[in-house]
Amino acid sequence: MAEDKPKESVIDMIPTPKISEILKEEYMMPLNLSAYELAKKINVPTSRIQDLLHDRRKVTVDTSVRLGKVFGVSSKYFLNLQNDIDLRDAEMKKAD
């Protein structure tokens, strides 16, 4: 007897946001910050911010701490967000 595959929930159908989208739309755009300006504020190379914004890099502990200070959120916020995104992506791949 074959097992029935669980039905997709509405949550499963919503695309996983990317860290780049959240950083740009929720944090940088409201403050009108460019990648260069943000990099200067958190004292990292501009390439690190550009790589995050183009999905070529994931948030590290160091970057999360720096972003948290600038945006007034927990130092864990961006790292936890990255982990949540990675976990959801892994679960979606496993379900396929």
Backbone as ProteinMPNN parsed JSONL, in Angstrom:
{"seq_chain_A": "MAEDKPKESVIDMIPTPKISEILKEEYMMPLNLSAYELAKKINVPTSRIQDLLHDRRKVTVDTSVRLGKVFGVSSKYFLNLQNDIDLRDAEMKKAD", "coords_chain_A": {"N_chain_A": [[0.835, -1.172, 0.0], [0.684, 2.096, -0.968], [2.049, 5.074, 0.433], [0.266, 8.04, 1.126], [1.141, 11.149, -0.194], [1.855, 14.012, 1.753], [-0.3, 16.85, 1.67], [0.497, 19.998, 0.176], [0.998, 22.828, 2.179], [-0.315, 26.168, 2.49], [1.758, 27.8, 3.27], [3.958, 26.383, 2.318], [3.762, 26.899, -0.348], [4.455, 29.503, -0.701], [7.031, 31.455, -1.977], [10.393, 31.223, -0.812], [11.857, 33.95, 0.778], [14.723, 35.857, -0.203], [17.83, 36.61, 1.36], [19.004, 38.815, 0.266], [16.85, 40.257, -0.814], [15.41, 40.957, 1.491], [17.3, 42.46, 2.937], [17.751, 44.583, 1.121], [15.076, 45.649, 0.568], [13.779, 45.956, 3.077], [15.578, 47.208, 4.759], [17.77, 48.717, 3.545], [16.639, 50.306, 1.406], [14.549, 51.922, 2.682], [16.171, 53.667, 4.119], [17.566, 54.793, 2.157], [20.116, 53.793, 1.433], [23.12, 52.982, -0.181], [25.066, 50.187, -1.425], [27.744, 50.783, -1.093], [27.617, 52.848, 0.861], [26.488, 51.463, 3.037], [28.457, 49.531, 3.464], [30.587, 51.168, 4.284], [29.503, 52.143, 6.683], [29.421, 49.833, 8.259], [31.979, 49.06, 8.21], [33.203, 47.218, 6.333], [34.416, 45.585, 3.331], [33.101, 46.901, 0.281], [32.495, 44.976, -1.579], [31.624, 42.813, -0.06], [29.041, 43.512, 0.747], [27.859, 43.894, -1.754], [28.059, 41.287, -2.743], [26.31, 39.969, -0.971], [23.931, 41.222, -1.731], [23.618, 40.28, -4.273], [23.239, 37.632, -4.015], [25.514, 36.019, -3.829], [26.829, 35.41, -1.606], [26.543, 34.325, 1.764], [25.111, 35.401, 4.89], [27.363, 35.961, 7.477], [28.516, 35.3, 10.863], [30.012, 37.514, 11.757], [29.198, 39.536, 9.92], [26.468, 39.632, 10.514], [26.462, 40.601, 13.147], [27.523, 43.163, 12.73], [25.627, 44.301, 10.935], [23.377, 44.192, 12.56], [23.99, 46.09, 14.559], [24.002, 48.499, 13.079], [21.382, 48.608, 12.037], [19.823, 48.465, 14.27], [18.869, 46.07, 15.382], [18.833, 42.774, 16.875], [22.024, 41.211, 17.292], [21.956, 38.663, 16.389], [19.962, 38.571, 14.544], [20.146, 38.769, 11.588], [21.712, 36.551, 11.056], [20.13, 34.46, 12.081], [17.972, 34.763, 10.37], [19.191, 34.085, 7.928], [19.79, 31.412, 8.506], [17.183, 30.38, 8.83], [16.196, 30.69, 6.224], [17.973, 29.027, 4.811], [17.335, 26.555, 5.999], [14.643, 26.225, 5.26], [14.943, 26.117, 2.476], [16.413, 23.726, 2.275], [14.55, 21.891, 3.276], [12.563, 22.104, 1.334], [13.916, 21.117, -0.904], [14.364, 18.507, -0.08], [11.785, 17.558, -0.004], [11.118, 17.353, -2.646]], "CA_chain_A": [[0.0, 0.0, 0.0], [1.507, 3.302, -1.099], [1.728, 6.159, 1.357], [-0.178, 9.286, 0.51], [2.047, 12.276, -0.007], [1.131, 15.083, 2.432], [-0.657, 17.989, 0.831], [1.261, 21.212, 0.429], [0.277, 23.882, 2.888], [-0.193, 27.486, 1.862], [3.103, 28.267, 3.596], [4.896, 25.709, 1.425], [3.632, 27.443, -1.7], [5.019, 30.854, -0.727], [8.467, 31.373, -2.249], [11.283, 31.631, 0.263], [12.526, 35.216, 0.458], [16.182, 35.811, -0.195], [18.417, 37.577, 2.276], [19.255, 40.027, -0.516], [15.581, 40.995, -0.914], [15.082, 41.501, 2.808], [18.272, 43.51, 3.235], [17.474, 45.736, 0.243], [13.738, 46.231, 0.662], [13.36, 46.279, 4.441], [16.581, 47.956, 5.517], [18.549, 49.7, 2.795], [15.8, 51.239, 0.65], [13.925, 52.956, 3.518], [17.197, 54.627, 4.545], [18.231, 55.25, 0.932], [21.524, 53.406, 1.565], [23.741, 52.2, -1.252], [25.978, 49.146, -0.936], [28.959, 51.489, -0.664], [27.346, 53.545, 2.124], [26.32, 50.461, 4.089], [29.781, 48.95, 3.719], [31.342, 52.143, 5.089], [28.904, 52.203, 8.024], [29.743, 48.638, 9.056], [33.429, 48.864, 8.095], [33.547, 46.013, 5.568], [34.582, 45.905, 1.908], [31.862, 47.048, -0.49], [32.231, 43.705, -2.264], [30.869, 41.923, 0.833], [27.631, 43.911, 0.655], [27.414, 43.595, -3.12], [27.889, 39.831, -2.835], [25.052, 39.646, -0.282], [22.808, 41.742, -2.514], [23.505, 39.515, -5.523], [23.118, 36.218, -3.625], [26.774, 35.297, -4.024], [27.415, 35.225, -0.287], [25.584, 34.201, 2.862], [25.428, 36.206, 6.064], [28.236, 35.321, 8.461], [28.356, 35.81, 12.227], [30.593, 38.859, 11.782], [28.336, 40.458, 9.18], [25.218, 39.745, 11.258], [26.713, 41.496, 14.284], [27.697, 44.525, 12.199], [24.339, 44.763, 10.412], [22.496, 44.386, 13.709], [24.317, 47.374, 15.199], [23.598, 49.609, 12.207], [19.939, 48.65, 11.835], [19.129, 48.46, 15.552], [18.249, 44.777, 15.671], [19.717, 41.839, 17.565], [23.187, 40.767, 16.518], [21.612, 37.347, 15.845], [18.826, 38.682, 13.631], [20.436, 38.43, 10.193], [22.209, 35.17, 11.027], [18.952, 33.599, 12.236], [17.222, 34.878, 9.125], [19.91, 33.278, 6.946], [19.589, 30.005, 8.875], [15.794, 30.024, 8.514], [16.104, 30.577, 4.764], [18.704, 27.811, 4.428], [16.569, 25.397, 6.461], [13.456, 26.081, 4.404], [15.412, 25.653, 1.166], [16.779, 22.311, 2.406], [13.312, 21.125, 3.423], [11.88, 22.096, 0.033], [14.664, 20.21, -1.783], [14.145, 17.142, 0.398], [10.405, 17.193, -0.329], [11.001, 17.105, -4.102]], "C_chain_A": [[0.886, 1.243, 0.0], [1.056, 4.36, -0.102], [1.262, 7.372, 0.578], [0.826, 10.379, 0.829], [1.278, 13.395, 0.696], [0.859, 16.241, 1.48], [0.21, 19.187, 1.195], [0.401, 22.201, 1.192], [0.473, 25.191, 2.133], [1.213, 28.032, 2.095], [4.126, 27.65, 2.649], [4.868, 26.286, 0.018], [4.208, 28.852, -1.828], [6.517, 30.737, -0.975], [9.286, 31.87, -1.055], [11.932, 32.958, -0.108], [14.034, 35.02, 0.497], [16.686, 36.875, 0.76], [18.662, 38.897, 1.551], [17.996, 40.887, -0.608], [15.239, 41.672, 0.406], [16.015, 42.653, 3.151], [17.985, 44.767, 2.418], [16.165, 46.425, 0.596], [13.356, 46.689, 2.066], [14.331, 47.194, 5.181], [17.295, 49.041, 4.713], [17.679, 50.744, 2.095], [15.136, 52.297, 1.535], [14.912, 54.034, 3.984], [17.966, 55.205, 3.364], [19.743, 54.989, 0.983], [21.984, 52.62, 0.349], [24.615, 51.12, -0.617], [27.251, 49.788, -0.392], [28.749, 52.15, 0.702], [27.187, 52.562, 3.283], [27.661, 49.839, 4.455], [30.628, 49.883, 4.584], [30.825, 52.182, 6.522], [29.302, 51.007, 8.887], [31.206, 48.226, 8.919], [33.805, 47.505, 7.49], [33.773, 46.424, 4.119], [33.217, 45.986, 1.211], [31.495, 45.736, -1.168], [31.44, 42.74, -1.381], [29.373, 42.232, 0.754], [27.088, 43.596, -0.732], [27.18, 42.099, -3.3], [26.612, 39.37, -2.122], [23.851, 40.044, -1.132], [22.59, 40.995, -3.82], [23.5, 38.008, -5.263], [24.364, 35.39, -3.924], [27.436, 34.964, -2.692], [26.291, 35.097, 0.733], [26.04, 35.083, 4.021], [26.28, 35.377, 7.023], [27.942, 35.902, 9.839], [28.841, 37.256, 12.299], [29.68, 39.873, 11.099], [27.019, 40.669, 9.92], [25.362, 40.707, 12.437], [26.792, 42.941, 13.803], [26.38, 45.098, 11.679], [23.361, 45.042, 11.554], [22.728, 45.718, 14.396], [23.799, 48.544, 14.374], [22.082, 49.737, 12.124], [19.133, 48.541, 13.129], [18.348, 47.196, 15.844], [19.269, 43.904, 16.388], [20.888, 41.45, 16.668], [22.936, 39.404, 15.879], [20.592, 37.426, 14.704], [19.133, 38.209, 12.213], [20.971, 37.005, 10.059], [21.045, 34.184, 11.169], [18.097, 33.607, 10.98], [17.864, 34.017, 8.041], [19.698, 31.792, 7.232], [18.174, 29.533, 8.561], [15.607, 29.816, 7.012], [16.783, 29.295, 4.291], [17.928, 26.553, 4.81], [15.349, 25.167, 5.579], [13.848, 25.578, 3.018], [15.744, 24.163, 1.206], [15.533, 21.433, 2.522], [12.563, 21.022, 2.1], [12.58, 21.126, -0.924], [14.414, 18.758, -1.389], [12.748, 16.65, 0.024], [10.233, 16.849, -1.806], [11.323, 15.693, -4.485]], "O_chain_A": [[1.736, 1.409, 0.875], [-0.133, 4.524, 0.172], [1.792, 7.69, -0.487], [1.293, 10.516, 1.96], [0.159, 13.709, 0.29], [1.669, 16.566, 0.612], [0.602, 19.371, 2.348], [-0.777, 22.386, 0.887], [1.324, 25.294, 1.249], [1.791, 28.657, 1.206], [5.062, 28.327, 2.223], [5.844, 26.173, -0.723], [4.424, 29.337, -2.939], [7.205, 30.002, -0.267], [8.901, 32.825, -0.379], [12.499, 33.084, -1.193], [14.54, 34.115, 1.161], [16.05, 37.912, 0.947], [18.544, 39.969, 2.144], [18.07, 42.11, -0.492], [14.825, 42.831, 0.426], [15.565, 43.704, 3.606], [17.976, 45.877, 2.951], [16.135, 47.621, 0.887], [12.679, 47.705, 2.222], [13.942, 47.878, 6.127], [17.403, 50.176, 5.176], [17.956, 51.94, 2.184], [15.155, 53.474, 1.176], [14.523, 55.178, 4.216], [18.893, 55.997, 3.536], [20.544, 55.852, 0.622], [21.302, 51.696, -0.094], [24.868, 51.144, 0.588], [27.768, 49.379, 0.648], [29.591, 52.029, 1.592], [27.693, 52.801, 4.38], [27.958, 49.646, 5.634], [31.306, 49.435, 5.508], [31.611, 52.245, 7.467], [29.497, 51.143, 10.095], [31.624, 47.19, 9.435], [34.604, 46.753, 8.049], [33.359, 47.513, 3.72], [32.301, 45.225, 1.525], [30.314, 45.42, -1.314], [30.665, 41.932, -1.894], [28.544, 41.323, 0.7], [25.975, 43.086, -0.864], [26.21, 41.693, -3.939], [25.914, 38.483, -2.612], [22.878, 39.298, -1.238], [21.511, 41.063, -4.407], [23.727, 37.209, -6.172], [24.271, 34.202, -4.234], [28.48, 34.313, -2.657], [25.223, 35.69, 0.577], [27.209, 35.459, 4.112], [25.949, 34.233, 7.334], [27.207, 36.881, 9.963], [28.152, 38.119, 12.842], [29.422, 40.947, 11.643], [26.506, 41.788, 9.945], [24.48, 41.529, 12.687], [26.195, 43.834, 14.402], [26.055, 46.254, 11.954], [22.609, 46.017, 11.513], [21.776, 46.4, 14.774], [23.217, 49.48, 14.923], [21.551, 50.847, 12.137], [17.903, 48.525, 13.095], [17.293, 47.239, 16.477], [20.44, 44.267, 16.49], [20.756, 41.37, 15.447], [23.626, 39.028, 14.931], [20.389, 36.449, 13.983], [18.442, 37.332, 11.694], [20.711, 36.333, 9.062], [20.988, 33.184, 10.453], [17.563, 32.574, 10.576], [17.169, 33.303, 7.318], [19.456, 31.007, 6.316], [17.982, 28.415, 8.082], [14.936, 28.875, 6.587], [16.233, 28.563, 3.468], [17.869, 25.597, 4.037], [15.061, 24.033, 5.196], [13.174, 24.719, 2.45], [15.4, 23.422, 0.285], [15.473, 20.355, 1.931], [11.995, 19.977, 1.782], [11.92, 20.399, -1.667], [14.271, 17.887, -2.247], [12.553, 15.462, -0.234], [9.301, 16.132, -2.172], [11.268, 15.345, -5.664]]}, "name": "protein", "num_of_chains": 1, "seq": "MAEDKPKESVIDMIPTPKISEILKEEYMMPLNLSAYELAKKINVPTSRIQDLLHDRRKVTVDTSVRLGKVFGVSSKYFLNLQNDIDLRDAEMKKAD"}
